[in-house]
């Protein structure tokens, strides 16, 4: 198989034999990027296209004729990582994991390799650190070093050559931004280099059955650096979240071809590395001994499990003509919308108040079930009246002031009862007919009913 170097316009997709400042088709400036097109010679000297993994194209088949055997998974030894992967590693899968520098990506992966190295051959490829640095980290974490193999290399061709000799079952490449292909002239980290290096690693994984982890850098906006196509090429994309000054780390799946997305794994960073958190709800609950204004417990859902998190709000008189609305861990535009609904249907104006809303523990909540909790925390802070410490809430609020149901309401209620909460304010349609043992359920249909219920339980 041969390779042909071309320059592709990122705006219109046109190809050119050499680089130019302006695309000849769409006339866009500085959009030509170096790329490598794989072609293979056919009979008669002509060239034919090559399939994704190097095989020739086959005819179309009925979907019923395609075998669909259950996917075999290999547990990693880290329960929270298995959760976000969908149950474990799949042979030939490629996982891209990103996060801020120092968040714990390399620590997590070397712990995983150390647990698997006794049963499966593994290889840790590093382009950023030396073998001595990797050894020092592994010894500090008190990991078994006998079965761990490390390779310091940045050429993807030499990495794959060594991997063909070693034949590892699991391979880690840290990081994809430092890897380059010798077939391209651009520097490591360039768009073409990242795309071509990742393509060769993905092709190797599919052909050999090796499970590959790619570590990716993130931009200052928090997204993975490099071309967006990188996330489309891999099977699973994981994001590490959390503050380096905080003990807890969250790992979230945003794409998974072999399992559910939006699963959340929770780890605690210790001097011996990352360890799974057995009871994640407990770490997000408040440490207040007494009830405080502006605090309420929300029962949210991350992936396949419910979580109890504390939502806090601070409302204060604004000296500005345009009051501030700040939401940490929640959607800012939704906060502005809920304040308008509170004014229109609850009779509580906030046009002269600064409103700050925060989710304790650094969790990011995207679901609309947090609406009722935000309103409860805001009203509690505005009136300077604490809510009951044994109260939990969840529910979506519509623009007409109605309280809308959310998914898996009964499972959320059981989680609240398990942690000793006594009262739950929930949407009317989420109230179970038989109730939940130990939990008094207050169903509400309108925003006014919810406001009354919050402070009758205080």
C-alpha positions in Angstrom: 0.0 0.0 0.0 1.4 3.4 -1.0 0.7 6.8 0.4 0.1 10.0 -1.6 0.7 13.4 0.1 -1.9 16.0 -0.8 -3.2 19.3 0.7 -6.9 19.4 1.6 -9.0 22.5 2.1 -10.6 22.5 5.5 -13.4 24.7 4.2 -14.6 23.0 1.0 -12.6 19.7 0.9 -10.8 20.5 -2.4 -7.4 18.8 -2.9 -4.2 20.4 -4.2 -0.9 18.9 -5.1 1.1 21.6 -3.2 0.4 24.1 -0.5 -0.8 27.6 -1.3 -2.0 30.4 0.8 -5.4 30.5 -0.9 -7.7 27.6 -1.9 -8.2 27.6 -5.7 -11.8 26.3 -5.4 -13.5 28.3 -2.6 -10.9 31.1 -2.4 -10.6 30.8 1.4 -7.2 31.8 2.9 -4.9 29.6 5.0 -7.2 26.5 4.8 -5.0 24.0 3.0 -3.7 21.3 5.4 -1.3 18.5 4.6 -2.8 15.0 4.5 -1.9 11.5 3.5 -4.2 9.6 1.2 -3.7 5.8 1.2 -4.0 4.0 -2.1 -3.0 0.6 -3.3 -2.0 -0.6 -6.8 -4.5 -2.8 -8.7 -4.2 -4.9 -11.8 -3.0 -3.1 -14.9 -1.1 -0.5 -12.9 -4.3 1.3 -11.8 -5.0 2.2 -8.3 -8.0 1.2 -6.2 -9.3 2.4 -2.9 -8.4 0.6 0.3 -10.9 -0.2 3.1 -10.8 1.2 6.6 -8.5 -1.6 8.0 -6.7 -2.3 4.7 -9.1 -4.9 3.3 -10.8 -4.6 -0.1 -14.4 -3.6 -0.3 -17.1 -6.3 -0.1 -20.6 -6.4 -1.4 -23.6 -5.3 0.6 -25.2 -7.9 2.8 -28.5 -8.3 4.6 -28.2 -7.1 8.2 -29.8 -10.4 9.3 -26.9 -12.3 7.8 -24.3 -10.4 9.9 -23.3 -12.3 13.0 -24.0 -10.3 16.2 -22.3 -12.2 19.0 -22.2 -10.6 22.5 -19.2 -8.3 22.9 -16.5 -9.9 25.2 -15.3 -7.4 27.8 -12.1 -7.4 29.9 -12.5 -5.8 33.3 -9.8 -3.2 34.0 -9.7 -3.8 37.8 -11.0 -0.3 38.4 -14.7 -0.4 38.9 -15.5 3.2 38.1 -13.4 3.0 34.9 -15.3 -0.1 33.9 -18.6 1.8 34.5 -17.8 4.6 32.0 -16.4 2.1 29.5 -19.7 0.1 29.6 -18.4 -2.9 31.6 -14.8 -3.2 30.6 -12.4 -3.1 27.6 -13.4 -4.4 24.2 -10.9 -6.1 22.0 -9.7 -3.8 19.2 -11.3 -0.7 20.8 -9.7 2.7 20.8 -10.4 5.0 23.8 -9.5 8.7 23.8 -9.2 10.3 27.2 -8.7 14.0 27.7 -8.4 16.4 30.7 -6.5 19.3 32.1 -2.8 18.9 32.8 -2.1 17.2 36.1 -5.7 15.9 36.5 -4.6 12.3 36.8 -4.8 10.8 33.2 -1.4 9.2 33.3 -1.8 8.0 36.9 -5.1 6.3 36.1 -3.8 4.6 33.0 -0.6 3.3 34.6 -2.6 1.9 37.5 -4.9 0.1 35.0 -1.9 -1.4 33.2 -0.3 -2.5 36.4 -3.5 -4.4 37.3 -3.8 -6.0 33.9 -0.2 -6.7 33.2 -0.2 -9.9 35.2 -2.8 -11.4 32.9 -2.4 -9.6 29.6 0.7 -8.2 27.9 0.7 -4.4 28.0 2.7 -1.5 26.6 2.9 2.1 27.8 4.2 4.4 25.0 5.2 7.8 26.2 6.2 10.8 24.0 6.3 13.4 26.8 8.1 11.7 29.7 11.2 9.5 30.0 11.2 5.9 31.1 12.8 7.0 34.3 9.9 9.4 35.1 7.4 6.6 34.4 9.3 4.3 36.7 9.5 6.9 39.5 5.7 7.4 39.3 5.0 3.7 39.3 7.3 3.1 42.4 5.6 6.0 44.2 2.2 4.4 43.6 3.7 1.1 44.8 2.7 -0.7 41.6 4.0 -4.1 40.4 6.7 -3.3 37.9 7.8 -6.7 36.7 5.1 -7.0 33.9 5.0 -3.3 32.9 6.7 -2.5 29.6 7.4 1.1 28.6 8.5 2.5 25.3 9.7 6.1 24.7 9.0 6.9 21.1 7.2 9.6 19.1 7.3 8.1 15.6 4.0 6.2 14.9 5.7 3.9 12.4 8.3 2.8 15.0 5.6 2.5 17.7 3.6 0.2 15.5 6.7 -1.8 14.5 7.6 -2.4 18.2 3.9 -3.2 18.9 4.0 -5.8 16.2 6.9 -7.4 17.9 5.6 -7.2 21.5 1.9 -8.0 20.5 0.4 -6.2 23.5 -3.2 -6.8 24.6 -3.5 -3.3 25.9 -1.5 -0.3 24.8 -1.4 3.3 26.1 -0.2 6.2 23.9 0.6 9.3 26.0 0.0 11.6 24.3 -1.4 11.7 20.7 -0.2 15.3 20.3 3.4 14.2 20.6 3.2 11.4 18.0 4.1 12.1 14.4 4.2 10.2 11.1 7.4 10.2 9.1 5.4 10.3 5.9 4.4 13.9 6.6 6.6 17.0 6.9 4.6 19.0 9.4 5.6 19.2 13.0 4.1 17.0 15.8 0.8 18.3 17.1 -0.3 19.7 13.7 -3.7 18.8 12.5 -2.4 16.5 9.7 0.0 14.7 12.1 -2.7 14.1 14.7 -5.2 12.8 12.1 -2.7 10.5 10.4 -1.1 9.1 13.6 -4.5 8.4 15.0 -5.6 6.7 11.8 -2.7 4.4 11.8 -3.2 3.5 15.5 -6.9 2.9 14.9 -6.1 0.7 11.9 -3.6 -1.3 14.0 -6.1 -1.8 16.8 -8.8 -3.1 14.4 -6.4 -5.5 12.7 -4.6 -6.9 15.8 -7.4 -6.7 18.4 -5.2 -4.6 20.7 -7.1 -2.2 23.0 -5.5 1.2 22.7 -5.9 4.3 25.0 -5.0 7.6 23.5 -4.3 10.5 25.9 -5.3 13.9 24.4 -4.5 17.4 25.5 -7.3 19.9 26.0 -7.6 23.6 25.0 -8.2 26.4 27.4 -11.9 26.1 26.6 -11.8 22.5 27.9 -12.3 20.7 24.6 -9.9 18.1 23.1 -7.1 19.7 21.1 -6.7 18.8 17.5 -9.1 18.1 14.7 -12.7 17.3 15.6 -12.4 14.2 13.4 -10.2 12.6 16.1 -13.3 12.1 18.3 -15.1 10.5 15.4 -12.3 8.1 14.6 -12.2 6.5 18.1 -14.7 4.2 19.7 -14.9 5.9 23.1 -14.2 9.5 24.3 -13.7 10.1 28.1 -13.2 13.4 29.8 -11.5 13.9 33.1 -13.2 16.6 35.2 -12.4 18.3 38.5 -10.2 20.8 40.1 -6.6 19.9 40.8 -7.0 21.5 44.2 -9.9 19.2 44.9 -9.5 15.6 46.1 -12.2 14.2 43.8 -11.9 13.5 40.1 -14.8 12.8 37.7 -14.5 10.8 34.5 -17.3 11.0 32.1 -18.1 9.2 28.8 -19.4 11.5 26.1 -19.2 8.9 23.3 -19.2 5.1 23.6 -19.9 2.7 20.7 -19.9 -0.2 23.1 -22.0 1.2 26.0 -24.1 4.0 27.3 -22.9 7.6 27.2 -23.0 10.2 30.0 -21.9 7.5 32.5 -19.9 9.1 35.4 -17.0 7.5 37.3 -15.8 9.1 40.5 -12.3 8.7 42.0 -10.4 10.2 44.9 -6.8 11.3 44.4 -4.6 9.9 47.2 -0.8 9.6 47.7 -1.1 6.1 46.3 -3.0 7.1 43.2 -6.6 7.2 42.3 -9.1 5.0 44.2 -12.8 4.5 43.4 -15.4 6.2 45.6 -17.7 3.6 47.0 -20.6 6.0 48.0 -20.4 9.0 45.6 -23.6 10.6 46.9 -22.0 11.1 50.3 -19.1 13.3 49.0 -21.4 15.8 47.4 -23.6 16.4 50.4 -23.0 19.4 52.7 -20.9 19.2 55.8 -23.1 21.8 57.5 -24.2 20.8 61.0 -27.1 23.2 60.8 -29.4 24.1 58.0 -28.1 27.1 56.0 -30.1 29.5 53.8 -29.6 29.0 50.0 -28.9 25.2 50.2 -31.0 22.3 49.0 -30.3 18.7 48.0 -31.0 17.6 44.4 -31.4 14.0 43.3 -29.8 14.1 39.8 -29.0 11.2 37.5 -25.7 10.5 35.8 -25.8 7.7 33.4 -27.3 4.7 35.0 -27.2 5.8 38.7 -28.8 8.5 40.8 -26.7 11.0 42.7 -27.4 13.3 45.6 -25.8 16.7 45.1 -26.0 20.0 47.0 -27.2 23.0 45.1 -26.2 26.4 46.7 -27.4 29.9 45.8 -26.5 33.3 47.0 -28.9 36.3 46.3 -27.8 39.8 47.1 -28.7 43.4 46.2 -26.9 44.4 43.1 -25.1 47.8 42.8 -25.0 47.4 39.0 -27.6 48.4 36.5 -27.3 44.9 34.9 -27.3 42.4 37.8 -25.0 39.4 37.5 -26.3 35.8 36.9 -23.5 33.3 37.5 -24.0 29.5 37.3 -21.2 27.0 38.2 -22.0 23.5 37.2 -25.3 24.5 35.7 -26.4 26.1 32.5 -26.3 29.9 32.7 -29.1 30.5 30.1 -31.4 28.2 32.0 -30.8 30.2 35.2 -31.9 33.4 33.5 -35.0 31.6 32.1 -35.9 30.3 35.6 -35.6 33.7 37.1 -38.0 35.1 34.5 -40.5 32.2 35.3 -40.1 32.9 39.0 -41.0 36.6 38.5 -44.0 35.9 36.2 -45.5 32.8 37.9 -44.2 33.1 41.4 -44.4 36.8 42.0 -40.8 37.1 43.1 -38.8 39.7 41.1 -35.0 39.4 40.8 -34.3 42.3 38.4 -32.3 44.2 41.1 -30.5 41.1 42.6 -27.2 39.4 41.9 -27.8 35.7 41.7 -25.0 33.1 42.1 -25.8 29.3 41.8 -23.2 26.6 42.4 -23.2 22.8 42.5 -20.9 21.5 45.3 -18.1 19.2 44.4 -17.4 20.4 40.9 -20.2 18.3 39.3 -21.7 19.6 36.0 -25.4 19.0 35.7 -27.0 19.2 32.2 -30.4 17.7 32.9 -33.5 19.8 33.5 -34.4 18.0 36.7 -32.2 20.6 38.5 -34.8 23.4 37.8 -36.8 22.9 41.0 -33.6 22.7 43.1 -32.3 26.0 41.7 -35.6 27.8 42.4 -35.6 26.3 45.9 -32.1 27.4 46.7 -32.6 30.9 45.2 -35.8 31.5 47.2 -34.1 30.2 50.4 -31.2 32.7 50.0 -33.5 35.5 49.0 -35.8 35.1 52.0 -32.9 34.2 54.3 -34.8 31.1 55.4 -33.1 27.7 55.5 -34.8 24.7 54.1 -35.1 21.4 56.0 -31.9 19.3 56.0 -34.0 16.2 55.4 -35.6 17.7 52.2 -34.8 16.6 48.6 -36.2 18.0 45.4 -36.1 17.4 41.6 -38.3 18.4 38.7 -38.4 20.4 35.5 -40.1 23.8 35.3 -41.8 24.9 32.1 -42.3 28.5 30.8 -45.9 28.4 31.8 -45.0 27.7 35.5 -45.9 24.0 35.4 -43.8 21.4 37.1 -42.9 18.7 34.5 -41.9 15.1 35.3 -38.4 13.7 34.8 -37.2 10.2 34.0 -36.5 7.5 36.6 -38.3 9.4 39.4 -38.9 6.3 41.6 -35.2 5.3 41.4 -34.3 8.8 42.5 -36.7 8.6 45.5 -35.3 5.3 46.6 -31.8 6.7 46.6 -32.9 9.6 48.7 -34.6 7.3 51.2 -31.5 5.2 51.4 -29.5 8.2 52.6 -32.0 9.0 55.3 -34.0 11.9 53.8 -37.5 12.2 55.0 -39.3 14.5 52.6 -39.3 14.9 48.8 -40.9 17.7 46.7 -41.4 16.2 43.3 -43.5 16.7 40.1 -47.0 15.3 40.4 -46.5 12.7 37.7 -43.4 11.4 39.5 -45.2 10.6 42.7 -45.4 6.8 43.0 -48.8 5.2 43.8 -47.4 3.0 46.5 -45.0 5.5 48.0 -41.4 4.9 49.2 -40.8 3.5 52.7 -39.4 6.2 55.1 -40.0 9.0 52.6 -42.9 11.5 52.7 -43.6 12.6 49.1 -45.1 16.0 48.4 -46.3 16.2 44.7 -46.6 19.6 43.1 -48.1 20.6 39.8 -47.4 24.4 39.7 -44.6 26.7 40.7 -46.8 28.3 43.4 -47.5 24.9 44.9 -43.7 24.2 45.0 -42.9 27.5 46.7 -45.5 26.8 49.4 -44.2 23.2 49.9 -40.6 24.3 50.3 -41.2 26.6 53.3 -43.9 24.5 54.9 -41.2 21.8 55.3 -38.6 24.2 56.6 
